[in-house]
Amino acid sequence: MIVALAARNKIKFVDDRLPELEEDDEEYDIWFRCNSLVIFWILHAISSENADSFMNLDNAARIWSELEERYHQKNAPRVFEAK
């Protein structure tokens, strides 16, 4: 997913380098359209059961952060086996 976002120049929407704009900002419509597209890509890249729990979030960075927090795990047993 990171590669796909980077290839489309949208990685900034998930790594907090592009903050959410205020609705009165003149570039808000552009930001909103791109953010919505990134959300679409993310939600269609994960299982529908998991996607349902993120449908209420309207910011790609928040969804990405929630996914990372929920599913990113260090594999301690494998590290132990490697030693």
PDB file with SEQRES, HELIX, SHEET and CRYST1 records, atoms N, CA, C and O in Angstrom:
SEQRES   1 A   83  MET ILE VAL ALA LEU ALA ALA ARG ASN LYS ILE LYS PHE          
SEQRES   2 A   83  VAL ASP ASP ARG LEU PRO GLU LEU GLU GLU ASP ASP GLU          
SEQRES   3 A   83  GLU TYR ASP ILE TRP PHE ARG CYS ASN SER LEU VAL ILE          
SEQRES   4 A   83  PHE TRP ILE LEU HIS ALA ILE SER SER GLU ASN ALA ASP          
SEQRES   5 A   83  SER PHE MET ASN LEU ASP ASN ALA ALA ARG ILE TRP SER          
SEQRES   6 A   83  GLU LEU GLU GLU ARG TYR HIS GLN LYS ASN ALA PRO ARG          
SEQRES   7 A   83  VAL PHE GLU ALA LYS                                          
HELIX    1 AA1 ILE A    2  ALA A    7  1                                   6    
HELIX    2 AA2 ILE A   11  PHE A   13  5                                   3    
HELIX    3 AA3 TYR A   28  ALA A   45  1                                  18    
HELIX    4 AA4 SER A   48  ASP A   52  1                                   5    
HELIX    5 AA5 ALA A   60  TYR A   71  1                                  12    
HELIX    6 AA6 ALA A   76  ALA A   82  1                                   7    
CRYST1    1.000    1.000    1.000  90.00  90.00  90.00 P 1           1          
ATOM      1  N   MET A   1       0.827  -1.197   0.000  1.00  0.00           N  
ATOM      2  CA  MET A   1       0.000   0.000   0.000  1.00  0.00           C  
ATOM      3  C   MET A   1       0.867   1.254   0.000  1.00  0.00           C  
ATOM      4  O   MET A   1       0.545   2.237  -0.668  1.00  0.00           O  
ATOM      5  N   ILE A   2       1.963   1.220   0.747  1.00  0.00           N  
ATOM      6  CA  ILE A   2       2.873   2.369   0.791  1.00  0.00           C  
ATOM      7  C   ILE A   2       3.400   2.670  -0.605  1.00  0.00           C  
ATOM      8  O   ILE A   2       3.475   3.832  -1.005  1.00  0.00           O  
ATOM      9  N   VAL A   3       3.760   1.643  -1.335  1.00  0.00           N  
ATOM     10  CA  VAL A   3       4.300   1.830  -2.684  1.00  0.00           C  
ATOM     11  C   VAL A   3       3.243   2.447  -3.591  1.00  0.00           C  
ATOM     12  O   VAL A   3       3.541   3.354  -4.369  1.00  0.00           O  
ATOM     13  N   ALA A   4       2.010   1.957  -3.494  1.00  0.00           N  
ATOM     14  CA  ALA A   4       0.929   2.500  -4.323  1.00  0.00           C  
ATOM     15  C   ALA A   4       0.665   3.973  -4.002  1.00  0.00           C  
ATOM     16  O   ALA A   4       0.472   4.785  -4.907  1.00  0.00           O  
ATOM     17  N   LEU A   5       0.659   4.310  -2.720  1.00  0.00           N  
ATOM     18  CA  LEU A   5       0.443   5.707  -2.330  1.00  0.00           C  
ATOM     19  C   LEU A   5       1.598   6.594  -2.779  1.00  0.00           C  
ATOM     20  O   LEU A   5       1.382   7.711  -3.249  1.00  0.00           O  
ATOM     21  N   ALA A   6       2.807   6.104  -2.638  1.00  0.00           N  
ATOM     22  CA  ALA A   6       3.975   6.882  -3.050  1.00  0.00           C  
ATOM     23  C   ALA A   6       3.973   7.080  -4.559  1.00  0.00           C  
ATOM     24  O   ALA A   6       4.301   8.163  -5.044  1.00  0.00           O  
ATOM     25  N   ALA A   7       3.608   6.046  -5.300  1.00  0.00           N  
ATOM     26  CA  ALA A   7       3.592   6.144  -6.764  1.00  0.00           C  
ATOM     27  C   ALA A   7       2.570   7.166  -7.247  1.00  0.00           C  
ATOM     28  O   ALA A   7       2.734   7.778  -8.303  1.00  0.00           O  
ATOM     29  N   ARG A   8       1.531   7.336  -6.470  1.00  0.00           N  
ATOM     30  CA  ARG A   8       0.484   8.295  -6.847  1.00  0.00           C  
ATOM     31  C   ARG A   8       0.653   9.647  -6.156  1.00  0.00           C  
ATOM     32  O   ARG A   8      -0.229  10.503  -6.223  1.00  0.00           O  
ATOM     33  N   ASN A   9       1.793   9.828  -5.495  1.00  0.00           N  
ATOM     34  CA  ASN A   9       2.110  11.071  -4.791  1.00  0.00           C  
ATOM     35  C   ASN A   9       1.062  11.419  -3.731  1.00  0.00           C  
ATOM     36  O   ASN A   9       0.686  12.580  -3.569  1.00  0.00           O  
ATOM     37  N   LYS A  10       0.597  10.386  -3.010  1.00  0.00           N  
ATOM     38  CA  LYS A  10      -0.420  10.581  -1.972  1.00  0.00           C  
ATOM     39  C   LYS A  10       0.057  10.124  -0.599  1.00  0.00           C  
ATOM     40  O   LYS A  10      -0.732  10.117   0.346  1.00  0.00           O  
ATOM     41  N   ILE A  11       1.299   9.750  -0.464  1.00  0.00           N  
ATOM     42  CA  ILE A  11       1.823   9.242   0.800  1.00  0.00           C  
ATOM     43  C   ILE A  11       1.710  10.280   1.916  1.00  0.00           C  
ATOM     44  O   ILE A  11       1.584   9.918   3.086  1.00  0.00           O  
ATOM     45  N   LYS A  12       1.754  11.546   1.569  1.00  0.00           N  
ATOM     46  CA  LYS A  12       1.665  12.613   2.575  1.00  0.00           C  
ATOM     47  C   LYS A  12       0.316  12.625   3.289  1.00  0.00           C  
ATOM     48  O   LYS A  12       0.188  13.191   4.375  1.00  0.00           O  
ATOM     49  N   PHE A  13      -0.681  12.004   2.680  1.00  0.00           N  
ATOM     50  CA  PHE A  13      -1.999  11.961   3.315  1.00  0.00           C  
ATOM     51  C   PHE A  13      -2.045  10.989   4.481  1.00  0.00           C  
ATOM     52  O   PHE A  13      -2.932  11.098   5.328  1.00  0.00           O  
ATOM     53  N   VAL A  14      -1.117  10.041   4.552  1.00  0.00           N  
ATOM     54  CA  VAL A  14      -1.153   9.059   5.639  1.00  0.00           C  
ATOM     55  C   VAL A  14      -0.003   9.202   6.622  1.00  0.00           C  
ATOM     56  O   VAL A  14      -0.043   8.598   7.694  1.00  0.00           O  
ATOM     57  N   ASP A  15       1.009   9.973   6.295  1.00  0.00           N  
ATOM     58  CA  ASP A  15       2.155  10.085   7.209  1.00  0.00           C  
ATOM     59  C   ASP A  15       2.210  11.427   7.940  1.00  0.00           C  
ATOM     60  O   ASP A  15       3.253  11.797   8.479  1.00  0.00           O  
ATOM     61  N   ASP A  16       1.112  12.142   7.961  1.00  0.00           N  
ATOM     62  CA  ASP A  16       0.963  13.414   8.687  1.00  0.00           C  
ATOM     63  C   ASP A  16       1.841  14.551   8.169  1.00  0.00           C  
ATOM     64  O   ASP A  16       2.049  15.535   8.880  1.00  0.00           O  
ATOM     65  N   ARG A  17       2.354  14.438   6.958  1.00  0.00           N  
ATOM     66  CA  ARG A  17       3.103  15.559   6.392  1.00  0.00           C  
ATOM     67  C   ARG A  17       2.177  16.551   5.705  1.00  0.00           C  
ATOM     68  O   ARG A  17       2.594  17.663   5.379  1.00  0.00           O  
ATOM     69  N   LEU A  18       0.929  16.164   5.482  1.00  0.00           N  
ATOM     70  CA  LEU A  18      -0.052  17.052   4.872  1.00  0.00           C  
ATOM     71  C   LEU A  18      -1.256  17.135   5.812  1.00  0.00           C  
ATOM     72  O   LEU A  18      -2.134  16.273   5.773  1.00  0.00           O  
ATOM     73  N   PRO A  19      -1.298  18.152   6.641  1.00  0.00           N  
ATOM     74  CA  PRO A  19      -2.377  18.240   7.634  1.00  0.00           C  
ATOM     75  C   PRO A  19      -3.730  18.522   6.980  1.00  0.00           C  
ATOM     76  O   PRO A  19      -3.810  19.040   5.866  1.00  0.00           O  
ATOM     77  N   GLU A  20      -4.777  18.167   7.700  1.00  0.00           N  
ATOM     78  CA  GLU A  20      -6.127  18.449   7.230  1.00  0.00           C  
ATOM     79  C   GLU A  20      -6.328  19.952   7.145  1.00  0.00           C  
ATOM     80  O   GLU A  20      -5.967  20.687   8.065  1.00  0.00           O  
ATOM     81  N   LEU A  21      -6.900  20.405   6.051  1.00  0.00           N  
ATOM     82  CA  LEU A  21      -7.136  21.833   5.857  1.00  0.00           C  
ATOM     83  C   LEU A  21      -8.486  22.227   6.443  1.00  0.00           C  
ATOM     84  O   LEU A  21      -9.393  21.403   6.566  1.00  0.00           O  
ATOM     85  N   GLU A  22      -8.599  23.481   6.795  1.00  0.00           N  
ATOM     86  CA  GLU A  22      -9.871  24.027   7.270  1.00  0.00           C  
ATOM     87  C   GLU A  22     -10.806  24.187   6.069  1.00  0.00           C  
ATOM     88  O   GLU A  22     -10.355  24.422   4.948  1.00  0.00           O  
ATOM     89  N   GLU A  23     -12.106  24.057   6.314  1.00  0.00           N  
ATOM     90  CA  GLU A  23     -13.077  24.147   5.222  1.00  0.00           C  
ATOM     91  C   GLU A  23     -13.068  25.492   4.511  1.00  0.00           C  
ATOM     92  O   GLU A  23     -13.454  25.574   3.345  1.00  0.00           O  
ATOM     93  N   ASP A  24     -12.635  26.542   5.190  1.00  0.00           N  
ATOM     94  CA  ASP A  24     -12.605  27.857   4.544  1.00  0.00           C  
ATOM     95  C   ASP A  24     -11.308  28.101   3.764  1.00  0.00           C  
ATOM     96  O   ASP A  24     -11.159  29.150   3.138  1.00  0.00           O  
ATOM     97  N   ASP A  25     -10.383  27.161   3.794  1.00  0.00           N  
ATOM     98  CA  ASP A  25      -9.146  27.259   3.022  1.00  0.00           C  
ATOM     99  C   ASP A  25      -9.487  27.104   1.541  1.00  0.00           C  
ATOM    100  O   ASP A  25     -10.304  26.259   1.173  1.00  0.00           O  
ATOM    101  N   GLU A  26      -8.865  27.912   0.701  1.00  0.00           N  
ATOM    102  CA  GLU A  26      -9.185  27.874  -0.731  1.00  0.00           C  
ATOM    103  C   GLU A  26      -8.792  26.553  -1.392  1.00  0.00           C  
ATOM    104  O   GLU A  26      -9.306  26.227  -2.463  1.00  0.00           O  
ATOM    105  N   GLU A  27      -7.901  25.797  -0.783  1.00  0.00           N  
ATOM    106  CA  GLU A  27      -7.492  24.513  -1.351  1.00  0.00           C  
ATOM    107  C   GLU A  27      -8.166  23.320  -0.670  1.00  0.00           C  
ATOM    108  O   GLU A  27      -7.791  22.170  -0.902  1.00  0.00           O  
ATOM    109  N   TYR A  28      -9.161  23.603   0.170  1.00  0.00           N  
ATOM    110  CA  TYR A  28      -9.836  22.528   0.903  1.00  0.00           C  
ATOM    111  C   TYR A  28     -10.491  21.523  -0.037  1.00  0.00           C  
ATOM    112  O   TYR A  28     -10.395  20.319   0.201  1.00  0.00           O  
ATOM    113  N   ASP A  29     -11.146  21.977  -1.085  1.00  0.00           N  
ATOM    114  CA  ASP A  29     -11.839  21.058  -1.995  1.00  0.00           C  
ATOM    115  C   ASP A  29     -10.872  20.072  -2.642  1.00  0.00           C  
ATOM    116  O   ASP A  29     -11.195  18.895  -2.804  1.00  0.00           O  
ATOM    117  N   ILE A  30      -9.697  20.547  -3.007  1.00  0.00           N  
ATOM    118  CA  ILE A  30      -8.676  19.674  -3.590  1.00  0.00           C  
ATOM    119  C   ILE A  30      -8.200  18.674  -2.549  1.00  0.00           C  
ATOM    120  O   ILE A  30      -8.096  17.479  -2.830  1.00  0.00           O  
ATOM    121  N   TRP A  31      -7.906  19.169  -1.329  1.00  0.00           N  
ATOM    122  CA  TRP A  31      -7.473  18.279  -0.255  1.00  0.00           C  
ATOM    123  C   TRP A  31      -8.541  17.228   0.031  1.00  0.00           C  
ATOM    124  O   TRP A  31      -8.229  16.045   0.165  1.00  0.00           O  
ATOM    125  N   PHE A  32      -9.794  17.655   0.124  1.00  0.00           N  
ATOM    126  CA  PHE A  32     -10.894  16.754   0.443  1.00  0.00           C  
ATOM    127  C   PHE A  32     -11.034  15.662  -0.609  1.00  0.00           C  
ATOM    128  O   PHE A  32     -11.215  14.492  -0.273  1.00  0.00           O  
ATOM    129  N   ARG A  33     -10.950  16.039  -1.870  1.00  0.00           N  
ATOM    130  CA  ARG A  33     -11.074  15.052  -2.956  1.00  0.00           C  
ATOM    131  C   ARG A  33      -9.950  14.026  -2.883  1.00  0.00           C  
ATOM    132  O   ARG A  33     -10.204  12.827  -2.995  1.00  0.00           O  
ATOM    133  N   CYS A  34      -8.718  14.474  -2.697  1.00  0.00           N  
ATOM    134  CA  CYS A  34      -7.579  13.557  -2.610  1.00  0.00           C  
ATOM    135  C   CYS A  34      -7.644  12.696  -1.361  1.00  0.00           C  
ATOM    136  O   CYS A  34      -7.355  11.501  -1.423  1.00  0.00           O  
ATOM    137  N   ASN A  35      -8.016  13.277  -0.233  1.00  0.00           N  
ATOM    138  CA  ASN A  35      -8.161  12.531   1.016  1.00  0.00           C  
ATOM    139  C   ASN A  35      -9.220  11.445   0.851  1.00  0.00           C  
ATOM    140  O   ASN A  35      -9.026  10.316   1.300  1.00  0.00           O  
ATOM    141  N   SER A  36     -10.326  11.778   0.217  1.00  0.00           N  
ATOM    142  CA  SER A  36     -11.395  10.800  -0.013  1.00  0.00           C  
ATOM    143  C   SER A  36     -10.913   9.663  -0.900  1.00  0.00           C  
ATOM    144  O   SER A  36     -11.270   8.507  -0.675  1.00  0.00           O  
ATOM    145  N   LEU A  37     -10.115   9.978  -1.895  1.00  0.00           N  
ATOM    146  CA  LEU A  37      -9.561   8.959  -2.780  1.00  0.00           C  
ATOM    147  C   LEU A  37      -8.637   8.014  -2.015  1.00  0.00           C  
ATOM    148  O   LEU A  37      -8.694   6.799  -2.206  1.00  0.00           O  
ATOM    149  N   VAL A  38      -7.800   8.561  -1.163  1.00  0.00           N  
ATOM    150  CA  VAL A  38      -6.887   7.742  -0.359  1.00  0.00           C  
ATOM    151  C   VAL A  38      -7.690   6.860   0.602  1.00  0.00           C  
ATOM    152  O   VAL A  38      -7.358   5.689   0.786  1.00  0.00           O  
ATOM    153  N   ILE A  39      -8.732   7.406   1.210  1.00  0.00           N  
ATOM    154  CA  ILE A  39      -9.592   6.607   2.083  1.00  0.00           C  
ATOM    155  C   ILE A  39     -10.203   5.450   1.287  1.00  0.00           C  
ATOM    156  O   ILE A  39     -10.227   4.314   1.761  1.00  0.00           O  
ATOM    157  N   PHE A  40     -10.687   5.733   0.105  1.00  0.00           N  
ATOM    158  CA  PHE A  40     -11.261   4.698  -0.757  1.00  0.00           C  
ATOM    159  C   PHE A  40     -10.251   3.586  -1.010  1.00  0.00           C  
ATOM    160  O   PHE A  40     -10.573   2.405  -0.875  1.00  0.00           O  
ATOM    161  N   TRP A  41      -9.029   3.963  -1.375  1.00  0.00           N  
ATOM    162  CA  TRP A  41      -7.988   2.962  -1.638  1.00  0.00           C  
ATOM    163  C   TRP A  41      -7.711   2.122  -0.404  1.00  0.00           C  
ATOM    164  O   TRP A  41      -7.624   0.897  -0.493  1.00  0.00           O  
ATOM    165  N   ILE A  42      -7.572   2.765   0.741  1.00  0.00           N  
ATOM    166  CA  ILE A  42      -7.270   2.042   1.979  1.00  0.00           C  
ATOM    167  C   ILE A  42      -8.397   1.071   2.322  1.00  0.00           C  
ATOM    168  O   ILE A  42      -8.148  -0.102   2.602  1.00  0.00           O  
ATOM    169  N   LEU A  43      -9.628   1.557   2.299  1.00  0.00           N  
ATOM    170  CA  LEU A  43     -10.758   0.715   2.697  1.00  0.00           C  
ATOM    171  C   LEU A  43     -10.977  -0.448   1.745  1.00  0.00           C  
ATOM    172  O   LEU A  43     -11.480  -1.496   2.151  1.00  0.00           O  
ATOM    173  N   HIS A  44     -10.605  -0.276   0.492  1.00  0.00           N  
ATOM    174  CA  HIS A  44     -10.742  -1.373  -0.465  1.00  0.00           C  
ATOM    175  C   HIS A  44      -9.536  -2.316  -0.464  1.00  0.00           C  
ATOM    176  O   HIS A  44      -9.567  -3.363  -1.111  1.00  0.00           O  
ATOM    177  N   ALA A  45      -8.499  -1.955   0.244  1.00  0.00           N  
ATOM    178  CA  ALA A  45      -7.314  -2.812   0.341  1.00  0.00           C  
ATOM    179  C   ALA A  45      -7.383  -3.740   1.550  1.00  0.00           C  
ATOM    180  O   ALA A  45      -6.585  -4.671   1.663  1.00  0.00           O  
ATOM    181  N   ILE A  46      -8.325  -3.494   2.449  1.00  0.00           N  
ATOM    182  CA  ILE A  46      -8.460  -4.334   3.648  1.00  0.00           C  
ATOM    183  C   ILE A  46      -9.773  -5.108   3.562  1.00  0.00           C  
ATOM    184  O   ILE A  46     -10.633  -4.794   2.738  1.00  0.00           O  
ATOM    185  N   SER A  47      -9.921  -6.103   4.403  1.00  0.00           N  
ATOM    186  CA  SER A  47     -11.139  -6.916   4.373  1.00  0.00           C  
ATOM    187  C   SER A  47     -12.355  -6.057   4.725  1.00  0.00           C  
ATOM    188  O   SER A  47     -12.245  -5.056   5.433  1.00  0.00           O  
ATOM    189  N   SER A  48     -13.506  -6.472   4.217  1.00  0.00           N  
ATOM    190  CA  SER A  48     -14.726  -5.697   4.457  1.00  0.00           C  
ATOM    191  C   SER A  48     -15.100  -5.669   5.943  1.00  0.00           C  
ATOM    192  O   SER A  48     -15.675  -4.691   6.420  1.00  0.00           O  
ATOM    193  N   GLU A  49     -14.772  -6.745   6.675  1.00  0.00           N  
ATOM    194  CA  GLU A  49     -15.052  -6.748   8.114  1.00  0.00           C  
ATOM    195  C   GLU A  49     -14.241  -5.667   8.822  1.00  0.00           C  
ATOM    196  O   GLU A  49     -14.750  -4.982   9.709  1.00  0.00           O  
ATOM    197  N   ASN A  50     -12.983  -5.519   8.427  1.00  0.00           N  
ATOM    198  CA  ASN A  50     -12.139  -4.491   9.025  1.00  0.00           C  
ATOM    199  C   ASN A  50     -12.517  -3.104   8.534  1.00  0.00           C  
ATOM    200  O   ASN A  50     -12.496  -2.146   9.307  1.00  0.00           O  
ATOM    201  N   ALA A  51     -12.857  -2.987   7.275  1.00  0.00           N  
ATOM    202  CA  ALA A  51     -13.208  -1.686   6.704  1.00  0.00           C  
ATOM    203  C   ALA A  51     -14.416  -1.080   7.401  1.00  0.00           C  
ATOM    204  O   ALA A  51     -14.489   0.137   7.575  1.00  0.00           O  
ATOM    205  N   ASP A  52     -15.366  -1.924   7.802  1.00  0.00           N  
ATOM    206  CA  ASP A  52     -16.575  -1.420   8.472  1.00  0.00           C  
ATOM    207  C   ASP A  52     -16.250  -0.623   9.727  1.00  0.00           C  
ATOM    208  O   ASP A  52     -16.948   0.337  10.052  1.00  0.00           O  
ATOM    209  N   SER A  53     -15.196  -1.016  10.434  1.00  0.00           N  
ATOM    210  CA  SER A  53     -14.874  -0.320  11.681  1.00  0.00           C  
ATOM    211  C   SER A  53     -14.196   1.033  11.452  1.00  0.00           C  
ATOM    212  O   SER A  53     -14.012   1.801  12.396  1.00  0.00           O  
ATOM    213  N   PHE A  54     -13.827   1.325  10.208  1.00  0.00           N  
ATOM    214  CA  PHE A  54     -13.175   2.603   9.896  1.00  0.00           C  
ATOM    215  C   PHE A  54     -14.054   3.542   9.079  1.00  0.00           C  
ATOM    216  O   PHE A  54     -13.630   4.646   8.735  1.00  0.00           O  
ATOM    217  N   MET A  55     -15.256   3.118   8.771  1.00  0.00           N  
ATOM    218  CA  MET A  55     -16.134   3.909   7.904  1.00  0.00           C  
ATOM    219  C   MET A  55     -16.498   5.270   8.496  1.00  0.00           C  
ATOM    220  O   MET A  55     -16.805   6.199   7.749  1.00  0.00           O  
ATOM    221  N   ASN A  56     -16.469   5.404   9.811  1.00  0.00           N  
ATOM    222  CA  ASN A  56     -16.859   6.672  10.435  1.00  0.00           C  
ATOM    223  C   ASN A  56     -15.707   7.684  10.480  1.00  0.00           C  
ATOM    224  O   ASN A  56     -15.927   8.842  10.835  1.00  0.00           O  
ATOM    225  N   LEU A  57     -14.498   7.274  10.130  1.00  0.00           N  
ATOM    226  CA  LEU A  57     -13.362   8.193  10.127  1.00  0.00           C  
ATOM    227  C   LEU A  57     -13.280   8.896   8.772  1.00  0.00           C  
ATOM    228  O   LEU A  57     -13.428   8.259   7.729  1.00  0.00           O  
ATOM    229  N   ASP A  58     -13.045  10.200   8.791  1.00  0.00           N  
ATOM    230  CA  ASP A  58     -13.052  10.971   7.548  1.00  0.00           C  
ATOM    231  C   ASP A  58     -11.691  11.551   7.187  1.00  0.00           C  
ATOM    232  O   ASP A  58     -11.599  12.484   6.389  1.00  0.00           O  
ATOM    233  N   ASN A  59     -10.645  11.004   7.770  1.00  0.00           N  
ATOM    234  CA  ASN A  59      -9.304  11.494   7.491  1.00  0.00           C  
ATOM    235  C   ASN A  59      -8.398  10.285   7.254  1.00  0.00           C  
ATOM    236  O   ASN A  59      -8.299   9.403   8.107  1.00  0.00           O  
ATOM    237  N   ALA A  60      -7.743  10.247   6.102  1.00  0.00           N  
ATOM    238  CA  ALA A  60      -6.897   9.112   5.732  1.00  0.00           C  
ATOM    239  C   ALA A  60      -5.783   8.888   6.752  1.00  0.00           C  
ATOM    240  O   ALA A  60      -5.441   7.744   7.050  1.00  0.00           O  
ATOM    241  N   ALA A  61      -5.221   9.957   7.283  1.00  0.00           N  
ATOM    242  CA  ALA A  61      -4.143   9.819   8.267  1.00  0.00           C  
ATOM    243  C   ALA A  61      -4.648   9.142   9.539  1.00  0.00           C  
ATOM    244  O   ALA A  61      -3.936   8.330  10.129  1.00  0.00           O  
ATOM    245  N   ARG A  62      -5.869   9.467   9.966  1.00  0.00           N  
ATOM    246  CA  ARG A  62      -6.437   8.825  11.156  1.00  0.00           C  
ATOM    247  C   ARG A  62      -6.699   7.342  10.915  1.00  0.00           C  
ATOM    248  O   ARG A  62      -6.430   6.510  11.782  1.00  0.00           O  
ATOM    249  N   ILE A  63      -7.220   7.017   9.750  1.00  0.00           N  
ATOM    250  CA  ILE A  63      -7.462   5.612   9.415  1.00  0.00           C  
ATOM    251  C   ILE A  63      -6.146   4.855   9.395  1.00  0.00           C  
ATOM    252  O   ILE A  63      -6.045   3.763   9.954  1.00  0.00           O  
ATOM    253  N   TRP A  64      -5.138   5.430   8.751  1.00  0.00           N  
ATOM    254  CA  TRP A  64      -3.827   4.793   8.663  1.00  0.00           C  
ATOM    255  C   TRP A  64      -3.240   4.573  10.064  1.00  0.00           C  
ATOM    256  O   TRP A  64      -2.702   3.507  10.362  1.00  0.00           O  
ATOM    257  N   SER A  65      -3.351   5.581  10.901  1.00  0.00           N  
ATOM    258  CA  SER A  65      -2.840   5.489  12.260  1.00  0.00           C  
ATOM    259  C   SER A  65      -3.565   4.399  13.050  1.00  0.00           C  
ATOM    260  O   SER A  65      -2.933   3.624  13.769  1.00  0.00           O  
ATOM    261  N   GLU A  66      -4.879   4.342  12.916  1.00  0.00           N  
ATOM    262  CA  GLU A  66      -5.670   3.310  13.598  1.00  0.00           C  
ATOM    263  C   GLU A  66      -5.284   1.913  13.104  1.00  0.00           C  
ATOM    264  O   GLU A  66      -5.150   0.984  13.900  1.00  0.00           O  
ATOM    265  N   LEU A  67      -5.107   1.772  11.801  1.00  0.00           N  
ATOM    266  CA  LEU A  67      -4.691   0.479  11.249  1.00  0.00           C  
ATOM    267  C   LEU A  67      -3.319   0.074  11.785  1.00  0.00           C  
ATOM    268  O   LEU A  67      -3.095  -1.074  12.168  1.00  0.00           O  
ATOM    269  N   GLU A  68      -2.417   1.041  11.801  1.00  0.00           N  
ATOM    270  CA  GLU A  68      -1.072   0.755  12.293  1.00  0.00           C  
ATOM    271  C   GLU A  68      -1.101   0.363  13.770  1.00  0.00           C  
ATOM    272  O   GLU A  68      -0.431  -0.584  14.182  1.00  0.00           O  
ATOM    273  N   GLU A  69      -1.877   1.091  14.551  1.00  0.00           N  
ATOM    274  CA  GLU A  69      -1.967   0.801  15.979  1.00  0.00           C  
ATOM    275  C   GLU A  69      -2.604  -0.565  16.231  1.00  0.00           C  
ATOM    276  O   GLU A  69      -2.184  -1.306  17.120  1.00  0.00           O  
ATOM    277  N   ARG A  70      -3.609  -0.880  15.444  1.00  0.00           N  
ATOM    278  CA  ARG A  70      -4.348  -2.129  15.653  1.00  0.00           C  
ATOM    279  C   ARG A  70      -3.593  -3.358  15.168  1.00  0.00           C  
ATOM    280  O   ARG A  70      -3.664  -4.414  15.796  1.00  0.00           O  
ATOM    281  N   TYR A  71      -2.872  -3.233  14.059  1.00  0.00           N  
ATOM    282  CA  TYR A  71      -2.292  -4.421  13.429  1.00  0.00           C  
ATOM    283  C   TYR A  71      -0.776  -4.499  13.428  1.00  0.00           C  
ATOM    284  O   TYR A  71      -0.222  -5.542  13.083  1.00  0.00           O  
ATOM    285  N   HIS A  72      -0.097  -3.440  13.800  1.00  0.00           N  
ATOM    286  CA  HIS A  72       1.365  -3.478  13.831  1.00  0.00           C  
ATOM    287  C   HIS A  72       1.806  -4.136  15.128  1.00  0.00           C  
ATOM    288  O   HIS A  72       1.542  -3.636  16.221  1.00  0.00           O  
ATOM    289  N   GLN A  73       2.480  -5.263  14.985  1.00  0.00           N  
ATOM    290  CA  GLN A  73       2.946  -5.986  16.164  1.00  0.00           C  
ATOM    291  C   GLN A  73       4.390  -6.393  15.949  1.00  0.00           C  
ATOM    292  O   GLN A  73       4.797  -6.773  14.851  1.00  0.00           O  
ATOM    293  N   LYS A  74       5.133  -6.306  16.997  1.00  0.00           N  
ATOM    294  CA  LYS A  74       6.491  -6.827  16.942  1.00  0.00           C  
ATOM    295  C   LYS A  74       6.399  -8.328  17.139  1.00  0.00           C  
ATOM    296  O   LYS A  74       5.589  -8.822  17.924  1.00  0.00           O  
ATOM    297  N   ASN A  75       7.221  -9.023  16.431  1.00  0.00           N  
ATOM    298  CA  ASN A  75       7.163 -10.463  16.502  1.00  0.00           C  
ATOM    299  C   ASN A  75       8.234 -10.970  17.458  1.00  0.00           C  
ATOM    300  O   ASN A  75       9.275 -11.466  17.030  1.00  0.00           O  
ATOM    301  N   ALA A  76       7.975 -10.843  18.741  1.00  0.00           N  
ATOM    302  CA  ALA A  76       8.938 -11.231  19.768  1.00  0.00           C  
ATOM    303  C   ALA A  76       9.342 -12.696  19.698  1.00  0.00           C  
ATOM    304  O   ALA A  76      10.529 -12.992  19.834  1.00  0.00           O  
ATOM    305  N   PRO A  77       8.415 -13.629  19.491  1.00  0.00           N  
ATOM    306  CA  PRO A  77       8.842 -15.035  19.412  1.00  0.00           C  
ATOM    307  C   PRO A  77       9.831 -15.293  18.278  1.00  0.00           C  
ATOM    308  O   PRO A  77      10.770 -16.070  18.446  1.00  0.00           O  
ATOM    309  N   ARG A  78       9.637 -14.661  17.143  1.00  0.00           N  
ATOM    310  CA  ARG A  78      10.557 -14.853  16.023  1.00  0.00           C  
ATOM    311  C   ARG A  78      11.919 -14.239  16.325  1.00  0.00           C  
ATOM    312  O   ARG A  78      12.949 -14.803  15.955  1.00  0.00           O  
ATOM    313  N   VAL A  79      11.932 -13.100  16.987  1.00  0.00           N  
ATOM    314  CA  VAL A  79      13.194 -12.486  17.368  1.00  0.00           C  
ATOM    315  C   VAL A  79      13.929 -13.422  18.311  1.00  0.00           C  
ATOM    316  O   VAL A  79      15.140 -13.606  18.195  1.00  0.00           O  
ATOM    317  N   PHE A  80      13.195 -14.014  19.245  1.00  0.00           N  
ATOM    318  CA  PHE A  80      13.787 -14.958  20.191  1.00  0.00           C  
ATOM    319  C   PHE A  80      14.358 -16.168  19.451  1.00  0.00           C  
ATOM    320  O   PHE A  80      15.454 -16.629  19.770  1.00  0.00           O  
ATOM    321  N   GLU A  81      13.616 -16.689  18.458  1.00  0.00           N  
ATOM    322  CA  GLU A  81      14.082 -17.852  17.700  1.00  0.00           C  
ATOM    323  C   GLU A  81      15.344 -17.539  16.907  1.00  0.00           C  
ATOM    324  O   GLU A  81      16.183 -18.416  16.703  1.00  0.00           O  
ATOM    325  N   ALA A  82      15.483 -16.304  16.462  1.00  0.00           N  
ATOM    326  CA  ALA A  82      16.617 -15.941  15.622  1.00  0.00           C  
ATOM    327  C   ALA A  82      17.919 -15.883  16.404  1.00  0.00           C  
ATOM    328  O   ALA A  82      18.992 -15.969  15.806  1.00  0.00           O  
ATOM    329  N   LYS A  83      17.857 -15.740  17.721  1.00  0.00           N  
ATOM    330  CA  LYS A  83      19.065 -15.611  18.538  1.00  0.00           C  
ATOM    331  C   LYS A  83      19.723 -16.927  18.815  1.00  0.00           C  
ATOM    332  O   LYS A  83      20.750 -16.974  19.491  1.00  0.00           O  
TER     333      LYS A  83                                                      
END                                                                             
